[in-house]
Amino acid sequence: MSRIGFLPVTVPAGVMVSVEGQALRVKGSKGELIRNFEPLVNFDIKEGKIQVNRTEESKQAKSMHGLYRSLLHNMINGVSKGFTKSLAINGVGFRGEVRDGILLLNLGFSNQIEYEIPEGITLSMEGNNKIIVSGIDKAFVGLVASEIRRLRPPEPYKGKGVRYENESVRRKVGKSGVK
């Protein structure tokens, strides 16, 4: 039984939600998101609240029930507040810079890495060592942050590389001299 799916989603002021066929459209101050949904669920829109209901009692419908409620909640939060992820760059000489829609990273390789910023994502730098990824689509913000982290993941001995701000890197002990 889905416990998340039965919770109503509150719609803040300034956000418009509409269902057009098999598409869910959410429009707010930061932008607009559209997502197609399965016919196993339907949306009841009433005065500032949206209830997600199942159309049948199959296992797949029960799993889609909670999924689409969470997706709708994330869409509403995205168009009203937005989502951010922070990345930290650790290492001597490691730094980044945003210039003309391109993230330039010096991560200890012989060449500078150029990461083109995708449409719908805003990248900013705090100093040389902190990257802020922001946008309205939660999944896309997470994807872009993971792509940037994948350019040089943190290594376990010195912790050098790109990591999430709240990520703790498990450190290993280096070689010890044998006597």
Buried (B, 14 or more C-beta within 10 A) or exposed (E): EBEEBBBEBEBEEEBEBEBEEEEBBBBBEBBEBEBEBEEBBEBEEEEEEBBBEBEEEEEEBBEBBBBBBBBBBBBBBBBBEBBBBBBBBBBEEBBBEBEEEEBBBBBEEEEEBEBEBEEEBBBEBEEEBBBBBBBBBBEBBBBBBBEBBEBBEBBEEBBBBBBBEEEEBEEEEEEEEEE
